[in-house]
Amino acid sequence: MGCCSCFGFWKPKRRTRPISVRNHNLSQEFLLDEEIDDDYDGSYNGEITDTAYGEDGELPTRVKRSEEILRFREQNGMICRQFPDEDGNKMVNEYVRVGKIGAGSYGKVVLYRSSIDGKNYAIKAFHKSHLLKLRVAPSETAMSDVLREVLIMKMLDHPNIVNLIEVIDDPNTDHFYMVLEYVDGKWVWEGSGPPGGIGENTARKYLRDIVSGLMYLHAHNIVHGDIKPDNLLVTRSGTVKIGDFSVSQVFEGDNDELRRSPGTPVFTAPECCLGLTYHGKAADTWAVGVTLYCMILGQYPFLGETLQDTYDKIVNNPLVLPNEMNSQLKDLLEGLLCKDPKQRMTLDSVASHNWVMEKMGQFHSIYAGASVIAFKRNSKHT
């Protein structure tokens, strides 16, 4: 049985605060990835979660839901333990460990196979004590980020977004797990084509999926905050899925203003480099532009030797594109990578752009038809 008792750690959410970076001597490796390993054994850029709505479609209060789950678990003895299978392989409930996938800032991601359905799942594993000690803002810990990721992902149901299967948490141990859909494929930046790139046709197909998933998020007032190739996974059938909601934010209404530093420096929009309030949706759109640039040219549009140098280039350097580039593609990149967020191309404009529709016809985004769901899956732990 899986347990979803993690919400006992929930604290009232407060507005995000700016995080200023003062170390100008960071390596380029940091500029390409926001995740920094510490004494904890690894971490991960994750991707998904399940839903805490009532069967009638109404959303109970988070506190009430958490208390109900905890009470139910304690009364029925449904705690979650690690134990080996008959071959000595580590197990978490019915999931048997296969091997490690990767690591990020808060935890590690491990490949497990279900002993029930035989399918592979990516399990994002954390130590709660580590999350509670790690500060991400003056009065917020990493636990706040993880719980926000869970709360956001449990609402989502879209073919271009990685799916959360369940959350496993035993209040009597230090372990906490997010069981995610396993995408057995590659990142969008892997493949063949022109030197360093994947070719226009493949990039176009991938971009349409990315925009479809991101339009869905934005339609439901969710800002991803860390769009980049590493977080865009391609299935074996060629579908792109957006993952890692560890720095995502959800808003009420249309006010998407943020001050907290976004995810990865080289994908950061110019307005985010200034330490001022910025609009999250426009910043996401810039990151889509950087991602498209990477897919086409196989390099970053703005990259310096240090963090400050990279930010200076993002803010001040002109966008350089090859003279021989397809004129429609050049127009699209210039629109996405416009330094003025008010003049930057919107996702709606991207969806109707000639280059995006070329050879593939009109963009049929399903974001309006897909909805934030009540309880999207038959949960095994409720």
Residue pairs with C-beta under 8 A, 6 or more apart in sequence:
1 78
1 80
1 93
1 380
1 381
2 80
2 93
2 166
2 167
2 168
2 179
2 379
2 380
2 381
3 69
3 73
3 78
3 79
3 80
3 167
3 168
3 169
3 170
3 171
3 381
4 50
4 52
4 69
4 166
4 167
4 168
4 169
4 379
4 381
4 382
5 66
5 69
5 70
5 73
5 169
5 170
5 171
6 146
6 147
6 150
6 167
6 169
6 176
7 52
7 62
7 63
7 65
7 66
7 69
7 147
8 66
8 70
8 171
9 128
9 132
9 143
9 147
10 62
10 63
10 66
10 147
11 144
13 144
13 148
14 139
14 140
16 137
16 249
16 258
16 259
16 260
17 137
17 138
17 140
17 259
17 260
18 259
18 260
18 261
18 275
19 136
19 137
19 260
19 261
20 261
20 275
21 261
21 307
23 307
24 306
24 307
24 308
24 309
25 306
26 306
26 307
28 303
28 305
30 36
30 265
30 307
31 264
31 265
31 266
31 303
31 304
31 307
31 310
32 264
32 265
32 266
32 300
33 230
33 264
34 105
34 226
34 247
34 263
34 264
34 265
35 43
35 45
35 103
35 104
35 105
36 105
37 43
37 103
37 105
38 134
40 107
40 127
40 130
41 108
42 100
42 102
42 103
42 104
42 107
42 108
43 103
43 104
43 105
43 106
43 107
43 108
44 101
44 102
44 103
44 104
44 106
44 107
44 108
44 109
44 124
44 125
45 102
45 104
45 105
45 109
45 226
45 230
45 231
45 243
45 244
45 246
46 104
46 107
46 109
46 124
46 149
46 178
46 180
46 243
46 244
46 245
46 246
47 122
47 124
47 153
47 162
47 164
47 180
47 181
47 231
47 241
47 242
47 243
47 244
47 245
48 153
48 156
48 161
48 162
48 163
48 164
48 165
48 178
48 180
48 181
48 243
48 245
49 149
49 150
49 151
49 152
49 153
49 154
49 164
49 167
49 178
49 180
50 153
50 154
50 164
50 165
50 166
50 167
50 375
50 376
50 377
50 379
51 154
51 155
51 373
51 374
51 375
51 376
51 377
51 379
52 59
52 60
52 62
52 65
52 151
52 154
52 375
53 59
53 60
53 373
53 374
53 375
54 60
54 374
54 375
55 374
55 375
56 374
57 374
58 374
59 374
60 68
62 151
69 382
70 171
72 78
72 382
73 79
73 171
74 171
78 381
79 170
79 171
79 172
80 92
80 93
80 168
80 169
80 170
80 173
80 175
80 177
81 170
81 173
82 90
82 91
82 92
82 173
82 175
83 91
84 90
84 91
85 91
85 96
85 115
89 96
89 97
90 96
90 97
91 97
91 115
92 112
92 123
92 168
92 175
92 177
93 168
94 114
94 115
94 116
95 112
95 113
95 114
95 115
95 121
95 123
95 179
96 112
96 113
96 114
96 115
97 110
97 111
97 112
98 110
98 111
98 112
98 113
98 120
99 110
99 111
100 108
100 109
100 110
100 111
101 109
101 110
101 111
101 122
102 108
102 109
103 109
104 244
104 246
105 142
105 246
106 126
106 130
106 131
106 134
106 142
106 145
106 146
106 246
107 124
107 125
107 126
107 127
107 130
108 124
108 125
109 122
109 123
109 124
109 125
110 122
110 123
110 125
111 120
111 121
111 122
111 123
111 182
112 120
112 121
112 122
112 123
112 179
113 119
113 120
113 121
114 120
114 121
119 182
120 182
120 184
121 165
121 179
121 180
121 181
121 182
122 179
122 180
122 181
122 182
122 183
123 177
123 178
123 179
123 180
124 177
124 178
124 180
125 175
125 176
125 177
126 146
126 175
126 176
126 177
126 178
127 174
127 175
127 176
128 143
128 174
128 175
128 176
129 174
130 142
131 141
131 142
131 143
131 146
131 176
132 141
132 142
132 143
133 141
134 141
134 142
135 141
135 142
136 142
136 144
136 145
137 260
145 246
145 247
146 176
146 246
148 248
148 249
148 250
149 178
149 245
149 246
149 248
150 164
150 167
150 178
151 250
152 222
152 245
152 248
152 250
153 164
153 178
153 245
154 164
155 220
155 372
155 373
156 163
156 164
156 216
156 217
156 220
156 222
156 372
156 373
157 163
157 370
157 371
157 372
157 373
157 376
158 212
158 213
158 216
158 366
158 367
158 370
159 239
159 241
159 366
160 209
160 210
160 212
160 213
160 216
160 239
160 240
160 241
160 242
161 213
161 216
161 217
161 241
161 242
161 243
162 180
162 181
162 183
162 233
162 241
162 242
162 243
163 180
163 181
164 178
164 179
164 180
164 181
165 179
165 180
165 181
165 377
166 179
166 379
166 380
166 381
167 176
167 177
167 178
167 179
167 381
168 175
168 176
168 177
168 178
168 179
168 381
169 175
169 176
169 177
180 243
181 241
183 233
183 234
183 235
183 241
183 243
184 235
184 236
185 233
185 234
185 235
185 236
186 233
186 234
187 229
187 230
187 232
187 233
187 234
188 198
188 206
188 210
188 229
188 232
188 233
188 234
188 240
188 291
188 295
189 198
189 229
189 294
189 295
189 298
190 198
190 234
191 198
191 199
191 202
192 198
192 199
193 199
193 202
194 296
194 298
195 298
196 297
196 298
196 299
197 203
197 294
197 295
197 296
197 297
197 298
198 206
198 295
198 296
200 296
200 326
200 329
201 359
202 295
203 292
203 295
203 296
204 355
204 356
204 358
204 359
204 360
205 238
205 360
206 232
206 234
206 240
206 295
207 288
207 292
207 295
207 350
207 356
208 351
208 356
208 360
208 363
209 239
209 240
209 241
210 227
210 232
210 240
210 242
210 288
210 291
211 288
211 347
211 350
211 351
211 356
211 363
211 365
212 363
212 365
212 366
212 367
213 240
213 241
213 242
213 367
214 224
214 227
214 242
214 284
214 288
214 347
215 347
215 348
215 351
215 365
215 367
216 365
216 366
216 367
216 370
217 223
217 224
217 242
217 248
217 284
218 281
218 284
218 347
219 367
219 368
220 250
220 372
221 250
221 251
221 252
221 253
221 254
221 256
222 248
222 249
222 250
222 251
223 248
223 249
223 250
223 251
223 256
223 258
223 280
223 281
223 283
223 284
224 231
224 242
224 245
224 248
224 284
224 287
225 247
225 248
225 249
225 258
225 262
225 263
225 280
225 283
225 284
226 244
226 246
226 247
226 248
226 262
226 263
226 264
226 267
226 287
227 242
227 267
227 284
227 287
227 288
227 291
228 263
228 264
228 267
228 287
228 290
228 291
229 291
229 294
229 295
230 244
231 242
231 243
231 244
232 240
232 241
232 242
232 243
232 291
233 240
233 241
233 243
234 240
234 241
235 241
247 260
247 262
247 263
249 256
249 258
249 280
251 280
256 279
256 280
256 281
257 277
257 278
257 279
257 280
258 277
258 278
258 279
258 280
258 283
259 275
259 276
259 277
259 278
261 268
261 272
262 268
262 269
262 272
262 283
262 287
265 307
265 310
265 311
266 290
266 300
266 302
266 303
266 310
267 286
267 287
267 290
267 291
268 283
268 286
268 287
268 311
268 314
269 278
269 282
269 283
269 286
269 287
269 314
269 341
270 286
270 314
270 315
270 339
270 341
271 278
271 279
271 282
271 283
271 341
272 278
272 283
273 311
273 314
273 315
274 315
278 341
279 341
282 341
282 344
283 341
285 336
285 344
285 345
285 346
285 347
285 350
286 336
286 337
286 341
286 344
288 336
288 347
288 350
289 333
289 335
289 336
289 337
290 300
290 301
290 337
292 332
292 333
292 336
293 299
293 300
293 301
293 333
293 337
294 300
296 325
296 329
296 333
297 322
301 319
301 320
301 337
302 310
302 313
302 314
302 317
303 310
303 313
304 310
304 311
304 312
304 313
315 339
319 333
319 334
319 337
321 330
321 333
321 334
326 355
328 353
328 354
328 355
328 358
329 355
331 353
331 355
332 345
332 350
332 353
332 355
332 356
335 344
335 345
335 349
335 350
335 353
336 344
336 345
336 350
338 344
338 345
345 353
350 356
351 363
351 365
352 362
352 363
356 363
357 363
